[in-house]
Amino acid sequence: MQQPVSDKGISPKAWYQVACEKSGFVSDAQQLEAIEELEAFWQQLVEFKNKRDQFLGRSLLSPDVPNGLYIWGGVGRGKTFFMDGFYHCLPFRRKRRIHFHNFMVEVHHEMKQLAHERDPLMALADRIGHSTRLLCLDEFHVDDIADAMILGRLLDALFERGVILLTTSNYSPDELYPNGLQRQNFLPAIALLKRELKVLHLDGDADYRLLQMERDPLFMMAADASTEEHMNSLFQRLTAGMHTEADFIQVRQIRIPVRRAAREVVWFDFKELCGGHHDQSDYLEIAYRYPTVFISGIPQMTADNGAEARRFTWLIDVLYDNHVKLVASFDVALEKLYAEGKHSSEAQRISSRLTEMQIRPYLERPHHSRGVTLTE
């Protein structure tokens, strides 16, 4: 696979300069302040790695482990964008980037597997500490009492083992787990985060993902000569060029061919996504993993492609319910998408949803991945 340019060892500031030169990129003073903080953090980690390489035995006590970073701010401010850029720039082998919700699912699963240990949580911390130096957790939030009771001890144990944390959140540390059950028992975890991590507020009112998607039409005609170029341009801007030339994604035990894939954006051909034997569970997992989905070559729905039309209905319902942004090319105008059954309530519902998915109120909705129920 082709690796992102930032994997070649450039610093966050150099990576950000490359991103700024891309067509349509919008920068501001808050982002410039954030990249300065990330540059300083990167320099600390590179220096730490170089010093450790000089010590026989690589003692955790010398040199001192740098503090981590907690980046918080509103939706669409670029927090995940900065985390991903930093992750790819850092020349560490033992690094991991994962969505916070997925991380906690893993924590609960691993603790069940370690139930025979005297202290499963400490055994899990040992595992993570052995495999991971930098842990990047995206969208840190706490809304579950079981997570709240685990996090304080787990984070403390990870810091003791030299794990460095970079996390993003929509909330400041003091706003985590508001009105939660037994919140007083979570307050030490908040104090720990504030002590061990530098807190950076990525402020501002602009949602840059929304600005990118408002700049161009989201639904296009497949036959137009400019459509492929427009879709490519928007994909590049949404991913800042940080994508791999993957041939497929894995959904359950199925490989689904893709045109392109990045952490939060994936691009399919209609025939691959709605043909074959896919069902709602496949689309649920896609909706869970990708806040933005591109689809090329959506045909007119007729009696001749009834099976594909039915899967398309499932797909749009799932994407809509979970606030996934859709960029698509169609063989026919949207009002002609359903050639038959004009009075079908199902056809009317899907057409209405597709219309709504192009306008600002829908685009402003946050991705609703935590509402997706995945099958085992």
C-alpha positions in Angstrom: 0.0 0.0 0.0 1.1 3.6 -0.6 1.9 5.2 2.7 1.0 8.8 3.5 3.7 11.4 2.9 3.9 12.0 6.7 5.1 8.5 7.3 8.5 9.6 5.8 9.6 11.2 9.1 8.7 14.9 8.7 7.7 16.9 11.7 4.1 18.0 12.4 4.9 21.6 11.4 6.3 20.4 8.0 3.3 18.1 7.5 0.9 20.9 8.3 2.6 23.2 5.8 2.1 20.5 3.1 -1.6 20.3 4.1 -2.0 24.1 3.9 -0.9 24.1 0.4 -3.7 21.8 -0.7 -6.5 23.4 -2.7 -9.4 24.4 -0.4 -7.6 24.0 2.9 -8.6 26.6 5.6 -6.2 27.5 8.4 -6.7 29.8 11.4 -4.8 31.2 14.4 -6.1 28.4 16.7 -4.9 25.7 14.4 -1.5 27.4 14.1 -1.2 27.4 17.9 -2.2 23.8 18.1 0.5 22.8 15.5 3.1 24.6 17.5 2.1 22.5 20.6 2.2 19.3 18.6 5.6 20.3 17.1 7.0 20.8 20.7 5.4 17.5 21.8 6.9 15.7 18.8 10.4 17.2 19.5 10.1 15.9 23.2 9.2 12.4 22.1 11.9 12.2 19.4 14.5 13.5 22.0 13.2 11.0 24.5 13.5 8.1 22.1 17.1 9.1 21.2 18.1 9.3 24.8 16.5 6.0 25.6 18.4 4.3 22.8 21.6 5.4 24.5 20.7 3.6 27.8 21.5 -0.1 28.2 18.4 -1.9 29.5 16.3 1.1 28.5 15.3 2.0 32.1 11.9 3.8 32.4 13.5 6.0 35.1 16.0 7.7 32.8 15.3 9.7 30.8 12.0 11.0 32.2 8.9 10.0 30.2 7.3 13.2 28.6 3.8 14.2 29.6 1.0 13.6 27.1 -1.5 15.9 25.5 -5.2 16.3 25.8 -6.8 18.2 22.8 -10.4 19.3 23.2 -12.8 21.5 21.3 -16.0 21.5 19.2 -17.0 19.2 16.4 -15.2 19.6 13.2 -12.3 21.8 14.6 -9.7 19.4 13.2 -8.8 17.4 16.4 -8.8 14.0 14.7 -7.0 15.6 11.7 -4.2 16.8 13.9 -4.0 13.5 15.8 -3.7 11.5 12.6 -1.0 13.8 11.3 1.0 13.6 14.5 0.7 9.8 14.6 2.0 9.4 11.1 4.9 11.8 11.7 6.2 10.2 14.9 9.0 7.7 14.2 7.9 5.3 16.9 7.4 1.6 16.4 5.4 1.0 19.5 2.5 3.4 18.8 -1.2 2.8 18.5 -4.2 5.0 17.3 -7.7 3.8 18.2 -11.2 5.4 18.8 -11.9 5.6 22.5 -15.1 3.6 22.3 -13.3 0.8 20.5 -10.5 0.9 23.1 -13.0 0.5 25.9 -14.7 -2.4 24.1 -11.3 -4.1 24.0 -10.6 -3.3 27.6 -13.8 -5.1 28.8 -13.1 -8.0 26.4 -9.4 -8.4 27.6 -10.4 -8.2 31.3 -12.7 -11.1 30.8 -9.9 -13.1 29.1 -7.7 -12.2 32.1 -10.2 -13.1 34.8 -7.9 -15.8 36.1 -5.3 -13.2 37.1 -5.2 -11.9 40.6 -5.8 -8.3 39.3 -7.0 -8.4 35.7 -6.8 -4.7 35.2 -3.1 -4.6 36.2 -2.4 -7.6 34.0 -4.0 -5.7 31.1 -2.0 -2.6 31.9 1.2 -4.8 31.7 0.1 -6.0 28.2 -0.5 -2.5 26.9 2.6 -1.1 28.5 4.7 -3.8 26.8 3.3 -3.2 23.3 2.6 0.5 23.3 4.7 3.6 24.0 2.4 6.2 22.5 -1.4 5.6 22.8 -3.6 7.9 20.7 -7.3 7.8 21.8 -9.7 9.7 19.6 -13.0 11.1 21.0 -12.3 10.5 24.7 -15.7 10.6 26.5 -17.3 8.8 29.4 -21.0 8.0 29.6 -20.9 4.6 31.1 -20.4 3.9 34.8 -18.5 0.7 34.2 -16.0 2.7 32.0 -15.8 5.4 34.7 -14.9 2.9 37.4 -12.2 1.3 35.3 -10.6 4.3 33.8 -9.0 5.9 36.8 -7.0 2.8 37.8 -6.2 1.9 34.2 -4.9 5.3 33.2 -2.8 5.5 36.4 -1.3 2.1 35.7 -0.5 3.0 32.1 1.2 6.2 33.1 3.3 4.3 35.7 4.4 1.9 32.9 5.6 4.7 30.7 2.7 4.8 28.3 2.4 8.3 26.8 -1.2 9.4 26.0 -2.4 11.7 23.2 -6.2 12.1 23.2 -8.9 14.2 21.6 -12.3 15.0 23.1 -15.3 17.3 22.6 -15.1 18.0 26.3 -12.6 19.6 28.7 -11.4 17.2 31.4 -13.6 18.9 34.0 -16.7 18.3 31.7 -16.2 14.5 31.4 -18.9 12.2 32.7 -21.3 15.1 33.7 -24.2 14.0 35.9 -23.0 10.5 35.8 -23.7 7.9 38.5 -21.2 8.1 41.3 -19.3 10.9 39.5 -17.5 11.7 42.7 -15.6 8.5 42.2 -14.4 9.6 38.8 -13.0 12.9 40.0 -9.6 11.5 40.8 -9.4 10.3 37.2 -10.1 13.8 36.0 -7.4 15.1 38.3 -5.0 12.5 37.0 -5.6 13.6 33.4 -5.0 17.2 34.2 -1.8 16.3 36.1 -0.3 14.0 33.5 -1.5 15.7 30.2 -1.1 19.1 28.9 -4.6 20.4 28.1 -5.0 22.2 24.7 -8.2 23.9 23.8 -8.7 23.9 20.0 -11.2 26.8 20.0 -13.4 28.4 17.4 -16.8 28.1 15.8 -16.0 26.9 12.4 -16.6 23.2 11.5 -14.0 22.6 8.8 -15.4 19.3 7.7 -18.7 21.0 7.1 -17.0 23.9 5.2 -15.2 21.4 2.9 -18.5 19.5 2.2 -20.5 22.7 1.6 -18.0 24.0 -1.0 -18.9 21.4 -3.6 -22.1 19.5 -4.5 -22.3 16.2 -2.7 -24.5 14.5 -5.3 -23.3 14.5 -8.9 -24.2 13.0 -12.2 -22.0 10.0 -13.1 -22.0 10.9 -16.8 -20.6 14.4 -16.2 -16.9 14.7 -17.2 -16.1 16.7 -14.1 -17.7 14.3 -11.5 -14.7 12.0 -11.0 -12.4 15.0 -10.6 -14.7 16.7 -8.1 -15.1 13.5 -6.0 -11.4 12.9 -6.0 -10.7 16.5 -5.0 -13.2 16.3 -2.1 -11.9 13.0 -0.9 -8.3 14.4 -0.9 -9.4 17.5 1.1 -11.4 15.5 3.7 -8.5 13.1 4.3 -5.7 15.7 3.8 -4.2 13.2 1.4 -3.7 10.7 4.3 -5.2 7.6 2.7 -3.9 4.3 1.5 -4.5 2.8 -1.9 -6.4 -0.1 -0.4 -8.2 -2.6 -2.6 -10.7 -3.6 0.0 -11.9 -3.2 3.5 -12.8 -6.1 5.9 -16.3 -6.2 7.2 -17.0 -9.2 9.4 -15.4 -12.0 7.4 -16.1 -10.4 4.0 -13.8 -8.3 1.9 -15.6 -5.5 0.2 -13.6 -3.9 -2.7 -13.1 -0.1 -2.4 -11.7 2.6 -4.6 -10.0 4.4 -1.6 -10.0 4.2 2.1 -8.8 6.4 5.0 -9.5 6.3 8.7 -12.8 8.1 8.5 -13.7 8.1 4.8 -14.3 5.2 2.4 -15.2 5.2 -1.3 -17.2 2.3 -2.9 -18.6 1.5 -6.3 -22.4 0.9 -6.0 -22.1 -2.6 -7.6 -19.6 -3.7 -4.9 -21.6 -2.2 -2.0 -25.2 -3.2 -3.0 -24.5 -6.2 -5.1 -23.5 -9.6 -3.8 -25.0 -10.8 -0.5 -24.5 -7.9 1.9 -27.1 -7.3 4.6 -27.9 -4.7 7.2 -25.2 -5.9 9.6 -22.5 -5.1 6.9 -23.9 -1.6 6.5 -24.1 -1.1 10.3 -20.4 -1.8 10.6 -19.6 0.5 7.8 -21.7 3.2 9.4 -19.9 2.6 12.7 -16.4 2.9 11.2 -16.8 5.7 8.7 -18.4 9.1 9.3 -18.2 9.8 5.5 -19.0 7.4 2.7 -18.5 7.9 -1.1 -20.4 5.9 -3.6 -20.0 5.9 -7.4 -22.4 4.8 -10.1 -25.8 4.6 -8.3 -28.2 3.4 -11.0 -31.9 4.0 -11.5 -33.9 1.6 -9.3 -36.1 -0.6 -11.4 -37.7 -4.0 -11.3 -34.6 -5.4 -13.1 -32.3 -4.6 -10.1 -34.7 -5.2 -7.3 -32.2 -7.0 -5.0 -29.7 -4.2 -5.4 -32.5 -1.6 -4.8 -33.5 -3.4 -1.6 -29.9 -3.3 -0.3 -29.6 0.3 -1.3 -32.7 1.0 0.9 -31.1 -0.7 3.8 -27.9 1.2 3.2 -29.4 4.7 3.1 -31.6 3.9 6.2 -28.5 2.9 8.1 -26.3 5.8 6.9 -29.1 8.3 7.6 -29.9 7.0 11.1 -26.3 7.3 12.1 -25.6 10.7 10.6 -23.1 9.4 8.0 -22.2 12.0 5.4 -22.8 10.7 1.8 -21.0 11.8 -1.4 -22.3 10.1 -4.5 -22.6 10.0 -8.2 -25.9 8.9 -9.8 -26.8 7.6 -13.3 -30.1 9.7 -13.2 -31.3 12.8 -11.5 -32.5 12.2 -7.9 -36.2 12.7 -8.8 -35.9 9.9 -11.3 -34.1 7.5 -9.1 -37.1 5.3 -8.7 -38.5 4.5 -12.1 -41.5 2.6 -10.8 -43.6 2.7 -7.7 -43.8 6.4 -7.4 -46.3 6.1 -4.7 -44.3 3.5 -2.8 -43.8 4.8 0.8 -40.3 3.1 0.8 -39.2 4.9 -2.3 -40.6 8.2 -1.0 -38.8 7.7 2.3 -35.4 7.1 0.7 -35.8 10.0 -1.8 -36.7 12.3 1.1 -33.7 11.1 3.1 -31.3 11.6 0.2 -32.6 15.1 -0.3 -32.1 15.9 3.4 -28.6 14.4 3.5 -27.4 17.2 1.2 -28.4 20.1 3.4 -26.7 21.9 6.3 -28.8 20.8 9.2 -28.1 17.1 8.4 -24.4 17.8 7.7 -24.1 19.5 11.1 -25.2 16.4 13.0 -22.4 14.6 14.7 -21.6 11.0 13.6 -23.8 8.7 15.7 -21.5 5.7 15.8 -22.3 4.9 19.4 -25.9 4.3 18.3 -24.9 1.4 16.1 -25.4 -2.1 17.4 -22.9 -4.5 15.9 -23.4 -8.2 15.5 -20.9 -10.6 17.0 
